[in-house]
Amino acid sequence: MDKDEIHLHRLPAAAPWGPHADSDFHGVDFLPDDLSDVPDETGMRVNKKYSCLPAEEKGIHIINIRAIEDIGYDQHESTLLNSLSKNPDADCKYGLYFRDGKRKVDYILVYHYKKSSAGRTLTRRALHNDGGAKSTRQDPLPGKGVQMEMGESEPHTDCHEDDKRFRREEYEGNLVEAGLELERDEDTKIHGVGFVKIHAPWNVLCREAEFLKLKMPTKKMYQINQTHGLLKKINSVIQKITEPIQPKVAEHKLQTVKRLSYPFSREKQHLFDLSDRDSFFDSKTRSTIVYEILKRTTCTKAKYSMGITSLLANGVYSAAYPLHDGDYEGENVEPNDRKLLCEEWASYGVFYKYQPIDLVRKYFGEKIGLYFAWLGVYTQMLIPASIVGIIVFLYGCATVDENIPSMEMCDQRNNITMCPLCDRTCSYWKMSSACATARASHLFDNPATVFFSVFMALWAATFMEHWKRKQMRLNYRWDLTGFEEEEAHPRAEYEAKVLEKSLRKEHKHKETDKEKLTWKDRFPAYLTNFVGIIFMVGLTFAIVFGVIIYRISTAAALAISATPSGRSSVRVTVTATAVIINLVVIIFLDEVYGCIARWLTQIEVPKTDKNFEERLIFKAFLLKFVNAYTPIFYVAFFKGRFVGRPGDYVYIFHSFRMEECAPGGCLMELCIQLSIIMLGKQLIQNNLFEIGIPKMKKFIRYMKLKRRRSLDHEEHIKKKQRYEVDYNLEPFSGLTPEYMEMIIQFGFVTLFVASFPLAPLFALLNNIIEIRLDAKKFVTELRRPVAVRAKDIGIWYNILRGIGKLAVIINAFVISFTSDFIPRLVYLYMYSENGTMHGFVNHTLSSFNVSDFQAGTAPNDPMELGYEVQICRYKDYREPPWSENKYDISKDFWAVLAARLAFVIVFQNLVMFMSDFVDWIIPDIPKDISQQIHKEKVLMVEVFMREEQGKLQMETWKDKDKKKGENCNNHSPRLSLSHSGSLSSCHSYPVDV
């Protein structure tokens, strides 16, 4: 028999072969031994080399075999051993520990493998119990699979699967060489899926913590500076008031002392508190360390280094994730951080409480902790904005009956006949019929709106400064003050492109250094990005234009209605249906644009994950910003601006007349548009999608697993391991969707707040739910993400600042051009005869002689009002028909335009100056935090100075001891005997420690 084959001896009668014999054995240890060490009683012998390819395929798949040989696989590098216990699942806390119940599982690798159709494939697994007796058992192990002499019952696997197995085996061997300890489990309820459990021992944790420069708490503790006097009393009162809304977690309590932190060093372990090594590195830190090893560990000995990201991208592994701390619900659940987070954070019943941010950071890492801290600060800052917005709205409600322009519009004694809203089918109408619209417009278009716009601009600046100070406090508490991000490992796609480029040059017999992608390599991708973004923006404009055509045509069609009630509700019907169409299109395009932005970023092949994330954020934000705000920009700044006048209207496609604003202005319609889109996005896209889609995916995944699950009774009653339960959860896809959702909402709150003062209130109500919804998703619906260190929110801060600056400009234009605030001021101070607003409506209307209608555009029923109309009115500043320059723009128009532009300039510069002043007057770093950081540096210097002095003192004592010992040895024996006291005195000296 060939040396590459496996020899099987006769098995003992009690050997656990068969489909049901292995239900009690789950774990496998990777140990650097050979299977030849297994006792002979197992009846099994395995040679060091083997081939998993069938004989008839050895001469076919030359490329795959060559790749396998390049890996340099050697079977004796790892042997699979497992501890046999009476109840192994309970000993290992159902997957949280290795089979021995002592080594904690820090990370999980998941892979798919093919099983035999005739039952369980027989492979080797060695297990040992407490007594030291060993037995064998067979499970399918990728890369370790052993072909048995079972005739045709063992199906042939393809070379692609073989290559994956060998890559896994080589990679796992390298992980063992890096110091990690592995244990494999394929005896799970998820058939065809194997799990590799990874544990990082103490020496590996210390080594990697030193490499990563992780700041760890030392033994040295110091007092945190406390406030004194009046501030102390105020803080104590605030603490007593807010005590009911504080989460009941230890990490959230006010601390008066803090441990001095220092980057971990193996040479200075005596500085750190290592009394409990098991808890010195928490689960979040352990998983981060293991993930760093997984990223840099290579899979092959070729030029192309394949870390875990590449292996996941190529399907060698299907998933990689750290484990949750345990169950969060159920009876007899041991206390853990996940359960505590679920009770005190991820529950709608605690919506009124502060978030336990320190516990969130401890469990999920700094990056996710910063997101929820930022979301909490943003939500808190919405409270004063909501209160002021409600006051502004109530002011509008209280003064609506005192508003002279709306009273004049509603007064039926003012017999003002308006020109038709469309050609032929529309007739003349009374201005008093638009009374409801005029009164509703005053709720949002009143003098308090200008104050609210200024307030929100200053609010945005204050919010940004408040967040910077909060961020510095968190950096101090989380020991990130000196943290600097290092160069990240290249992405798998980037390495693949570099390999492809180097192979092309090698093919051309060119000697090259280490390759990298240049702008020439990326130029086709850049061109595709530019063309793609322009096309998407153009598509958004085209859709908005299509909705405009819908509004115009629908308004014309409804105007033909024979019922007066139908004609009176035309404007409301058209506006509502058009906004709903816009909402559906925006939600649909948001999902499409998100996928397109990711594809455009992928073809650019950014080098690192950070570069990839920043480019993806920029593209996604640009497309989603245009998609969400284009309909609103149209209503605010374009609708009713290019209509023309009666007798000379502007037409689209020579048949559709451009839309006009309502007699009360377009601000009311802008408010309707903004409110429906904002509320619709929050309710449908943000909340319904976030709840419904993950639930649906989880249900589909559950049904697939249920179909694949065996009907074996033991498999059915067996409790799932922790890694099996976590595998069924949704993978973590990053924070970009969460941030994007809030940034778009921040735009709704700030950009057009002059038209909708209740926007902060609706945003506040949404965020109260959003925080708990996101928390519940992270704790219960998602796999535990890898903890990532970060000291700020990254590019999102710059986007927020940009939106805040843009909001000042947009609100200035909304107040000037969309509302009637400036025309009212101009009339009040330039044209009013008695210093009041009486006559303002008549001043804003121009006259038109109905005999000047173009042929075919006059109303079909001119007598609909019951009398013949000779002069109709329309909203514009034009000369009357009896003037020499009839229908030309009047001087009143230019006066109002000049006032509008002047207001924009004054408002923008004044508010910008006030925002910058707020930015300048509030320091970025709180004074107490800067003092504490300085105190830490001084204390650290003192610690090291004492250590150096101690070393010097010890060296001095050793030198003195050595010299005195030499002097004592130089005495004569007789002198030494006669002066024993002198001899003893040679070795005595005072020691002051």
PAKEMAR-344341 format. One record per residue (C-alpha): residue in one letter; x, y, z. Coordinates in pm, whole numbers, padded with zeros to 5 digits, always signed. Example, Ala and Ser with C-alpha at 12.3 -4.5 7.8 and 13.67 -1.06 7.14 Angstrom:
<atoms>
a+01230-00450+00780 s+01367-00106+00714 
</atoms>
This chain:
<atoms>
m+00000+00000+00000 d+00127+00347-00086 k+00267+00562+00192 d+00012+00835+00123 e-00278+00607+00208 i-00445+00558+00543 h-00431+00216+00714 l-00717+00100+00931 h-00684-00195+01164 r-00968-00394+01306 l-01160-00178+01549 p-01259-00291+01898 a-01619-00379+01951 a-01674-00075+02173 a-01531+00171+01926 p-01780+00455+01880 w-01835+00432+01506 g-02168+00518+01349 p-02395+00811+01301 h-02513+00822+01666 a-02198+00732+01848 d-02047+01076+01860 s-02322+01289+02006 d-02135+01349+02331 f-01809+01468+02174 h-01778+01811+02028 g-01437+01970+02068 v-01097+01907+01917 d-00765+02046+02038 f-00487+02136+01798 l-00164+02012+01953 p+00172+01986+01780 d+00185+01611+01805 d+00149+01331+01557 l-00131+01081+01553 s+00128+00811+01593 d+00121+00899+01965 v-00232+00761+01995 p-00226+00428+02179 d-00248+00108+01978 e-00579+00014+02141 t-00754+00260+01921 g-00688+00032+01629 m-00581+00313+01401 r-00254+00431+01247 v-00209+00744+01034 n+00100+00829+00831 k+00245+01179+00821 k+00168+01242+00455 y-00156+01180+00272 s-00340+01287-00037 c-00706+01382-00020 l-00748+01379-00397 p-00885+01068-00568 a-00640+00880-00784 e-00822+00951-01106 e-00805+01327-01042 k-00435+01349-00964 g-00339+01404-01322 i-00619+01644-01408 h-00624+01941-01172 i-00260+02034-01212 i-00305+02398-01106 n-00485+02312-00785 i-00235+02043-00693 r+00046+02286-00761 a-00119+02540-00531 i-00158+02277-00261 e+00209+02184-00289 d+00306+02551-00264 i+00131+02569+00070 g+00381+02323+00210 y+00126+02121+00402 d+00259+01877+00655 q+00013+01679+00856 h+00227+01617+01161 e+00218+01987+01247 s-00109+01951+01437 t-00302+01674+01598 l-00658+01692+01720 l-00715+01607+02084 n-01014+01671+02301 s-01100+01625+02664 l-01370+01372+02742 s-01596+01467+03030 k-01925+01348+03164 n-02111+01663+03059 p-01880+01854+02825 d-02138+02117+02726 a-02189+02224+03086 d-01815+02220+03158 c-01743+02458+02871 k-02048+02674+02951 y-02204+02575+02619 g-01930+02702+02394 l-01786+02995+02591 y-01484+02785+02690 f-01276+02506+02541 r-01355+02147+02627 d-01134+02168+02935 g-01360+02438+03080 k-01062+02661+03158 r-00954+02829+02835 k-01190+03103+02722 v-01301+03119+02358 d-01182+03454+02224 y-01276+03418+01858 i-01461+03188+01619 l-01385+03092+01261 v-01664+02928+01061 y-01629+02723+00744 h-01846+02502+00524 y-01758+02147+00434 k-01924+01869+00238 k-02053+01565+00422 s-02104+01211+00303 s-02453+01127+00185 a-02435+00791+00362 g-02409+00945+00706 r-02127+01098+00896 t-01789+01083+00727 l-01540+00889+00931 t-01236+01092+01023 r-01015+01093+01322 r-01057+01266+01652 a-00865+01179+01966 l-01020+01252+02302 h-00884+01225+02654 n-01063+01221+02985 d-00952+01308+03334 g-00819+00964+03394 g-00593+00979+03095 a-00759+00697+02899 k-00787+00772+02530 s-01029+00663+02265 t-01088+00759+01907 r-01378+00903+01724 q-01427+01018+01370 d-01557+01355+01248 p-01514+01532+00916 l-01226+01778+00947 p-01132+02000+00655 g-00770+01966+00566 k-00752+01679+00812 g-00996+01457+00637 v-00888+01094+00617 q-01002+00879+00329 m-01121+00542+00448 e-01115+00217+00257 m-01493+00211+00224 g-01535+00153-00144 e-01779+00375-00324 s-01958+00500-00010 e-01720+00797+00018 p-01800+01056-00252 h-01522+01235-00431 t-01484+01602-00347 d-01375+01852-00607 c-01034+02014-00606 h-01177+02353-00516 e-01296+02220-00182 d-00963+02044-00133 d-00778+02367-00194 k-00993+02544+00065 r-00924+02270+00318 f-00552+02289+00265 r-00556+02667+00292 r-00747+02642+00618 e-00510+02383+00751 e-00202+02585+00658 y-00353+02903+00802 e-00453+02735+01127 g-00107+02586+01157 n+00038+02933+01127 l-00201+03054+01395 v-00071+02781+01625 e+00284+02892+01547 a+00181+03248+01637 g+00093+03119+01985 l-00284+03081+01957 e-00461+02768+02076 l-00728+02617+01853 e-01008+02369+01899 r-01238+02247+01622 d-01599+02140+01650 e-01801+01990+01366 d-02044+01792+01578 t-02302+02069+01575 k-02670+02109+01501 i-02581+02303+01187 h-02482+02031+00946 g-02211+02109+00695 v-02073+02391+00910 g-01757+02362+01120 f-01629+02591+01390 v-01274+02666+01497 k-01248+02806+01848 i-00949+03028+01919 h-00794+03106+02256 a-00514+03352+02321 p-00296+03246+02615 w-00146+03495+02859 n+00193+03529+02691 v+00029+03605+02354 l-00200+03864+02509 c+00096+04037+02674 r+00300+04034+02353 e+00022+04173+02136 a-00085+04431+02395 e+00270+04563+02384 f+00270+04566+02002 l-00066+04749+01991 k+00042+04991+02267 l-00275+04923+02462 k-00309+05145+02766 m-00378+04931+03070 p-00447+05036+03430 t-00147+05034+03665 k-00137+04985+04041 k-00101+05359+04091 m-00426+05534+04178 y-00485+05906+04211 q-00761+06138+04320 i-00974+06304+04053 n-01008+06677+04106 q-01349+06760+04248 t-01541+07085+04223 h-01561+07310+04528 g-01793+07569+04668 l-02106+07662+04480 l-02034+07432+04183 k-02009+07135+04416 k-02350+07211+04567 i-02503+07257+04223 n-02356+06926+04103 s-02485+06742+04409 v-02834+06880+04354 i-02824+06778+03986 q-02707+06428+04083 k-02995+06386+04326 i-03247+06508+04068 t-03111+06286+03790 e-03058+05978+04006 p-03384+05810+03892 i-03280+05840+03528 q-02929+05699+03578 p-02871+05338+03463 k-02804+05088+03739 v-02459+04978+03626 a-02132+05002+03814 e-01949+05166+03524 h-02189+05464+03525 k-02132+05564+03888 l-01937+05882+03963 q-01576+05793+04033 t-01352+05996+04262 v-01033+05795+04198 k-00881+05667+03877 r-00604+05424+03800 l-00307+05561+03616 s-00287+05402+03270 y+00024+05325+03071 p+00095+05137+02747 f+00145+04773+02840 s+00503+04648+02853 r+00621+04300+02939 e+00936+04442+03099 k+00725+04658+03332 q+00460+04408+03433 h+00529+04494+03796 l+00363+04832+03735 f+00027+04677+03647 d-00231+04518+03871 l-00204+04152+03770 s-00376+04009+04075 d-00647+03862+03850 r-00499+03769+03515 d-00828+03627+03387 s-00996+03967+03402 f-00696+04191+03331 f-00769+04168+02958 d-01147+04183+02915 s-01330+03995+02640 k-01337+04301+02413 t-00958+04344+02436 r-00893+03972+02390 s-01100+03957+02073 t-00926+04268+01938 i-00585+04109+01995 v-00688+03784+01826 y-00832+03974+01531 e-00503+04160+01483 i-00321+03825+01472 l-00577+03686+01227 k-00531+03985+00995 r-00154+03967+00975 t-00113+03587+00972 t-00052+03468+00617 c-00201+03162+00458 t+00051+03072+00188 k+00423+03090+00137 a+00379+03265-00197 k+00406+03641-00253 y+00034+03688-00198 s-00025+03713+00177 m-00374+03598+00262 g-00496+03715+00601 i-00840+03650+00743 t-00999+03923+00530 s-00874+03756+00212 l-00979+03413+00331 l-01329+03542+00406 a-01348+03713+00068 n-01240+03395-00111 g-01483+03172+00076 v-01219+02971+00262 y-01396+03074+00580 s-01759+03181+00579 a-01754+03391+00895 a-01529+03517+01173 y-01656+03681+01489 p-01603+03707+01865 l-01862+03553+02094 h-02125+03731+02297 d-02077+03697+02672 g-02376+03469+02710 d-02754+03462+02695 y-02951+03778+02766 e-03284+03618+02856 g-03419+03301+03006 e-03420+03132+03343 n-03100+03063+03538 v-02893+03288+03310 e-02562+03378+03468 p-02503+03753+03510 n-02302+03898+03223 d-02248+04229+03051 r-02478+04138+02763 k-02768+04065+02998 l-02699+04389+03187 l-02695+04588+02864 c-03021+04429+02758 e-03189+04525+03084 e-03045+04874+03136 w-02993+04988+02777 a-03158+04780+02504 s-03508+04803+02647 y-03787+05042+02556 g-03885+05055+02923 v-03569+05254+03008 f-03610+05511+02729 y-03602+05793+02984 k-03265+05690+03131 y-02915+05790+03035 q-02717+05540+02832 p-02449+05332+03014 i-02187+05452+02765 d-01890+05314+02961 l-02046+04967+02964 v-02125+04996+02591 r-01761+05082+02526 k-01645+04797+02749 y-01856+04546+02554 f-01847+04679+02195 g-01535+04895+02184 e-01459+05264+02148 k-01589+05316+01795 i-01940+05191+01869 g-01931+05358+02210 l-01855+05693+02044 y-02147+05650+01804 f-02397+05596+02084 a-02239+05875+02290 w-02274+06112+01993 l-02633+05999+01936 g-02709+06060+02303 v-02557+06411+02297 y-02747+06493+01976 t-03074+06371+02129 q-03017+06572+02447 m-02944+06885+02246 l-03271+06838+02057 i-03466+06896+02379 p-03407+07276+02398 a-03448+07304+02018 s-03782+07121+02042 i-03902+07345+02324 v-03818+07663+02130 g-03978+07517+01814 i-04299+07442+02003 i-04303+07797+02141 v-04259+07939+01789 f-04542+07719+01660 l-04770+07817+01950 y-04689+08183+01885 g-04811+08136+01528 c-05129+07970+01654 a-05191+08249+01905 t-05145+08532+01653 v-05323+08379+01355 d-05642+08574+01429 e-05444+08897+01454 n-05260+08853+01127 i-05390+09130+00902 p-05284+08980+00561 s-05463+08650+00628 m-05767+08839+00761 e-05781+09041+00439 m-05757+08725+00231 c-06040+08563+00427 d-06264+08871+00417 q-06529+08800+00156 r-06614+09168+00137 n-06288+09214-00051 n-06420+09118-00391 i-06082+09009-00534 t-06118+08795-00846 m-05810+08586-00929 c-05695+08476-01273 p-05742+08109-01377 l-05485+07854-01254 c-05484+07665-01585 d-05582+07724-01947 r-05940+07679-02075 t-06069+07429-01817 c-06002+07652-01514 s-06215+07955-01449 y-06181+08266-01234 w-06189+08220-00857 k-06227+08423-00540 m-05923+08488-00322 s-06132+08420-00011 s-06151+08053-00116 a-05780+08024-00018 c-05852+08142+00338 a-05753+07812+00506 t-05419+07802+00326 a-05342+08161+00423 r-05421+08100+00792 a-05215+07779+00798 s-04920+07958+00636 h-04908+08205+00923 l-04837+07919+01166 f-04495+07880+01004 d-04446+08216+00833 n-04434+08472+01112 p-04170+08699+01269 a-04077+08430+01523 t-03955+08211+01237 v-03659+08445+01178 f-03564+08427+01544 f-03590+08046+01532 s-03360+08031+01229 v-03095+08234+01411 f-03144+08022+01721 m-03099+07694+01527 a-02780+07822+01363 l-02634+07898+01704 w-02775+07569+01831 a-02583+07377+01564 a-02257+07554+01657 t-02318+07489+02027 f-02397+07125+01958 m-02068+07077+01773 e-01870+07240+02054 h-02055+07043+02319 w-01977+06721+02135 k-01606+06806+02106 r-01589+06861+02482 k-01782+06541+02550 q-01548+06355+02315 m-01244+06477+02508 r-01400+06363+02835 l-01457+06018+02689 n-01101+06007+02554 y-00974+06080+02903 r-01200+05825+03069 w-01124+05560+02809 d-00745+05622+02811 l-00731+05740+02449 t-00558+06074+02506 g-00233+05968+02340 f-00384+05726+02091 e-00278+05760+01729 e-00407+05534+01453 e-00132+05336+01287 e-00110+05226+00926 a-00376+04963+00877 h-00325+04632+00700 p-00407+04643+00326 r-00747+04515+00221 a-00782+04177+00051 e-00899+04332-00277 y-00602+04569-00283 e-00357+04284-00231 a-00525+04085-00508 k-00491+04378-00751 v-00127+04426-00655 l-00062+04055-00707 e-00232+04068-01047 k-00019+04366-01147 s+00305+04201-01032 l+00219+03879-01217 r+00161+04075-01538 k+00502+04239-01505 e+00669+03907-01427 h+00508+03762-01737 k+00678+04037-01936 h+01012+03944-01775 k+01043+04268-01584 e+01212+04283-01249 t+00999+04491-01016 d+01017+04606-00659 k+00719+04589-00426 e+00424+04692-00638 k+00151+04939-00548 l-00148+05081-00731 t-00098+05422-00889 w-00348+05676-01022 k-00295+05529-01370 d-00415+05192-01246 r-00718+05355-01088 f-00799+05599-01369 p-01072+05379-01527 a-01232+05348-01182 y-01211+05724-01123 l-01371+05788-01462 t-01645+05538-01387 n-01705+05705-01050 f-01735+06050-01204 v-01970+05938-01481 g-02172+05722-01242 i-02225+05998-00986 i-02320+06250-01256 f-02565+05999-01400 m-02721+05929-01058 v-02760+06300-00982 g-02915+06349-01326 l-03149+06057-01261 t-03265+06222-00938 f-03333+06550-01118 a-03521+06362-01391 i-03743+06189-01136 v-03821+06521-00965 f-03903+06669-01305 g-04133+06374-01372 v-04315+06441-01044 i-04354+06805-01150 i-04516+06691-01476 y-04744+06467-01271 r-04847+06758-01049 i-04923+06986-01345 s-05116+06727-01545 t-05309+06602-01240 a-05404+06955-01143 a-05534+07020-01494 a-05727+06693-01496 l-05887+06752-01157 a-05982+07106-01257 i-06220+06960-01515 s-06419+06804-01229 a-06780+06913-01240 t-06820+06934-00862 p-06714+07255-00688 s-06576+07056-00392 g-06347+06864-00626 r-06214+07185-00776 s-06156+07340-00435 s-05940+07049-00314 v-05724+07026-00626 r-05419+07189-00468 v-05428+06976-00152 t-05483+06653-00345 v-05202+06721-00591 t-04958+06825-00318 a-05028+06524-00094 t-05009+06262-00370 a-04695+06416-00518 v-04520+06416-00180 i-04609+06050-00124 i-04468+05963-00466 n-04153+06156-00377 l-04127+05967-00048 v-04157+05625-00213 v-03899+05720-00477 i-03660+05857-00213 i-03679+05540-00003 f-03629+05318-00307 l-03340+05522-00447 d-03175+05538-00105 e-03128+05162-00112 v-03017+05166-00476 y-02772+05452-00422 g-02624+05277-00118 c-02543+04970-00329 i-02411+05181-00617 a-02189+05386-00383 r-02040+05065-00243 w-01978+04926-00592 l-01815+05250-00706 t-01590+05244-00401 q-01497+04880-00453 i-01377+04935-00809 e-01149+05212-00682 v-00971+04946-00469 p-00876+05164-00168 k-00575+05037+00020 t-00705+05029+00378 d-01040+04982+00545 k-01030+05341+00668 n-00979+05476+00315 f-01256+05251+00189 e-01496+05369+00459 e-01424+05740+00402 r-01470+05715+00024 l-01787+05511+00066 i-01928+05765+00314 f-01856+06056+00081 k-02024+05895-00220 a-02322+05760-00027 f-02379+06092+00149 l-02357+06289-00176 l-02609+06067-00355 k-02848+06037-00060 f-02830+06408+00015 v-02927+06494-00343 n-03197+06227-00340 a-03356+06342-00012 y-03341+06719-00059 t-03394+06779-00433 p-03778+06780-00409 i-03757+07014-00111 f-03514+07248-00290 y-03755+07263-00585 v-04049+07372-00372 a-03839+07617-00170 f-03654+07798-00446 f-03792+07713-00790 k-04165+07657-00773 g-04358+07966-00882 r-04041+08154-00989 f-04061+08088-01363 v-04435+08091-01425 g-04465+08399-01645 r-04785+08603-01633 p-05142+08575-01768 g-05131+08602-02143 d-04761+08504-02150 y-04721+08190-01943 v-04419+07955-01956 y-04505+07610-02091 i-04337+07268-02066 f-04353+07071-02390 h-04580+07348-02528 s-04875+07209-02335 f-04819+07208-01958 r-04815+07538-01774 m-04561+07579-01491 e-04691+07555-01136 e-04777+07855-00926 c-04749+07903-00552 a-05062+07939-00342 p-05177+08293-00264 g-05022+08257+00083 g-04688+08159-00068 c-04498+07830-00111 l-04386+07808+00252 m-04691+07606+00357 e-04633+07358+00077 l-04264+07341+00172 c-04369+07259+00527 i-04598+06978+00404 q-04324+06839+00179 l-04062+06850+00454 s-04282+06699+00723 i-04410+06407+00516 i-04065+06317+00378 m-03899+06348+00718 l-04161+06153+00909 g-04200+05897+00631 k-03826+05828+00616 q-03805+05794+00992 l-04107+05569+01028 i-04070+05352+00718 q-03703+05346+00628 n-03536+05390+00965 n-03764+05206+01203 l-03975+04964+00999 f-03683+04852+00783 e-03448+04824+01080 i-03695+04605+01266 g-03858+04417+00980 i-03567+04332+00750 p-03340+04180+01022 k-03635+03979+01153 m-03713+03855+00803 k-03350+03762+00736 k-03329+03583+01068 f-03650+03389+00992 i-03526+03289+00643 r-03192+03177+00788 y-03375+02980+01055 m-03594+02803+00797 k-03290+02711+00586 l-03112+02566+00886 k-03427+02382+00989 r-03446+02210+00649 r-03081+02109+00673 r-03107+01993+01032 s-03107+01622+01098 l-03410+01457+01253 d-03184+01271+01493 h-03337+01278+01842 e-03010+01350+02018 e-02936+01636+01780 h-03285+01773+01833 i-03270+01786+02213 k-02909+01901+02237 k-02868+02263+02347 k-02692+02485+02096 q-02344+02605+02168 r-02281+02977+02205 y-02098+02998+01872 e-02385+02820+01695 v-02637+03068+01835 d-02419+03364+01737 y-02369+03222+01389 n-02745+03247+01331 l-02735+03620+01410 e-02701+03890+01145 p-02341+03991+01062 f-02234+04339+01166 s-02212+04560+00855 g-02058+04874+01003 l-02183+05202+01144 t-02221+05384+00813 p-02599+05321+00780 e-02657+05433+01139 y-02460+05755+01100 m-02609+05825+00755 e-02960+05800+00892 m-02886+06054+01166 i-02691+06292+00940 i-02980+06312+00693 q-03212+06379+00985 f-02975+06650+01110 g-03013+06811+00768 f-03392+06809+00799 v-03364+06969+01142 t-03126+07248+01041 l-03146+07316+00666 f-03515+07410+00631 v-03604+07472+00993 a-03745+07816+00899 s-04034+07641+00726 f-04096+07368+00984 p-04021+07464+01346 l-04158+07131+01471 a-03879+06935+01296 p-03661+06916+01613 l-03956+06777+01809 f-04021+06495+01562 a-03648+06424+01545 l-03635+06402+01925 l-03926+06158+01940 n-03767+05947+01668 n-03426+05940+01837 i-03567+05832+02173 i-03694+05521+01995 e-03389+05500+01767 i-03140+05472+02055 r-03321+05176+02209 l-03387+05022+01868 d-03020+05035+01772 a-02922+04911+02117 k-03158+04614+02091 k-03025+04538+01745 f-02663+04540+01860 v-02728+04333+02172 t-02979+04077+02043 e-02988+04076+01661 l-02625+04115+01550 r-02313+03911+01598 r-02072+04078+01834 p-01856+04317+01631 v-01481+04333+01671 a-01390+04618+01905 v-01217+04901+01719 r-01026+05177+01893 a-01115+05531+01783 k-01081+05872+01945 d-01342+06057+01735 i-01630+06001+01493 g-01407+06060+01193 i-01533+06212+00868 w-01885+06246+01007 y-01777+06546+01216 n-01667+06733+00905 i-01997+06650+00734 l-02188+06784+01035 r-01990+07108+01029 g-02055+07143+00656 i-02430+07094+00704 g-02428+07349+00986 k-02263+07611+00762 l-02493+07528+00471 a-02797+07558+00699 v-02723+07925+00764 i-02719+08004+00392 i-03029+07799+00308 n-03234+07945+00592 a-03134+08295+00485 f-03267+08225+00133 v-03583+08055+00266 i-03669+08356+00481 s-03584+08601+00202 f-03730+08435-00108 t-03974+08166+00005 s-04155+08344+00286 d-04328+08682+00274 f-04121+08822+00560 i-03918+09065+00345 p-04214+09188+00130 r-04405+09263+00449 l-04114+09463+00592 v-04076+09656+00265 y-04447+09736+00255 l-04458+09829+00623 y-04172+10080+00606 m-04201+10205+00246 y-04561+10186+00122 s-04797+10164+00421 e-04998+10480+00468 n-05078+10428+00836 g-04782+10213+00947 t-04988+09891+00954 m-05020+09589+00725 h-05361+09694+00593 g-05352+09686+00214 f-05055+09448+00193 v-05243+09178-00002 n-05364+09428-00261 h-05010+09566-00289 t-04868+09223-00381 l-05127+09159-00654 s-05105+09283-01011 s-05394+09340-01254 f-05463+09175-01589 n-05715+09264-01858 v-05892+08945-01966 s-05904+09075-02326 d-05525+09021-02341 f-05549+08641-02309 q-05378+08448-02587 a-05608+08273-02827 g-05729+07940-02689 t-05622+08009-02330 a-05922+08199-02195 p-06164+08014-01961 n-06435+07810-02131 d-06688+07928-01872 p-06611+08293-01794 m-06947+08339-01614 e-06886+08070-01351 l-06874+08328-01068 g-07208+08472-01184 y-07076+08794-01330 e-06858+08903-01620 v-06493+08950-01530 q-06292+09222-01702 i-05991+09253-01466 c-05842+08959-01276 r-05555+08965-01029 y-05239+08757-01003 k-04949+08758-00754 d-04657+08953-00898 y-04503+09302-00906 r-04595+09424-01258 e-04732+09735-01420 p-05115+09749-01464 p-05276+09712-01807 w-05356+10086-01819 s-04990+10176-01784 e-04770+10275-02079 n-04539+09978-02012 k-04813+09737-01923 y-04721+09406-01762 d-04356+09506-01726 i-04182+09446-01395 s-04251+09738-01162 k-04008+09927-00942 d-04165+09761-00636 f-04019+09432-00756 w-03666+09573-00760 a-03711+09729-00417 v-03822+09397-00271 l-03541+09209-00451 a-03279+09450-00317 a-03416+09407+00035 r-03410+09028-00002 l-03048+09018-00116 a-02946+09261+00157 f-03115+09042+00418 v-02933+08731+00288 i-02596+08904+00316 v-02661+09053+00661 f-02823+08738+00803 q-02555+08504+00671 n-02260+08710+00793 l-02416+08794+01127 v-02510+08435+01206 m-02176+08300+01079 f-01996+08549+01303 m-02208+08450+01602 s-02146+08079+01532 d-01771+08133+01506 f-01782+08338+01825 v-01955+08050+02004 d-01693+07816+01858 w-01412+08042+01982 i-01546+08121+02327 i-01609+07755+02421 p-01279+07568+02463 d-01254+07231+02290 i-01097+07067+02595 p-01266+07118+02933 k-01037+07280+03185 d-01069+07001+03441 i-00986+06739+03178 s-00673+06925+03065 q-00566+06947+03430 q-00624+06576+03481 i-00425+06488+03168 h-00137+06705+03290 k-00162+06545+03633 e-00139+06198+03478 k+00178+06292+03293 v+00338+06428+03611 l+00241+06117+03808 m+00378+05890+03538 v+00709+06075+03541 e+00721+06037+03920 v+00656+05664+03896 f+00942+05614+03650 m+01177+05840+03845 r+01112+05637+04159 e+01169+05318+03965 e+01502+05445+03830 q+01608+05564+04176 g+01519+05227+04319 k+01730+05052+04054 l+02027+05283+04121 q+01993+05232+04495 m+01985+04855+04454 e+02294+04866+04232 t+02470+05084+04495 w+02385+04836+04770 k+02514+04549+04561 d+02840+04733+04497 k+02878+04814+04869 d+02800+04456+04961 k+03057+04330+04714 k+03327+04568+04838 k+03262+04493+05206 g+03267+04126+05130 e+03608+04164+04966 n+03739+04367+05262 c+03621+04105+05508 n+03787+03828+05310 n+04122+04015+05327 h+04139+03987+05715 s+04374+03727+05870 p+04209+03416+06017 r+04335+03489+06369 l+04208+03844+06351 s+03881+03720+06224 l+03850+03471+06507 s+03950+03714+06776 h+03735+03988+06642 s+03426+03806+06548 g+03226+04113+06618 s+03421+04302+06356 l+03363+04024+06111 s+02991+04036+06163 s+02993+04409+06137 c+03134+04384+05787 h+02803+04244+05667 s+02570+04482+05851 y+02454+04813+05705 p+02131+05005+05734 v+01870+04955+05463 d+01597+05213+05415 v+01337+05110+05163 
</atoms>
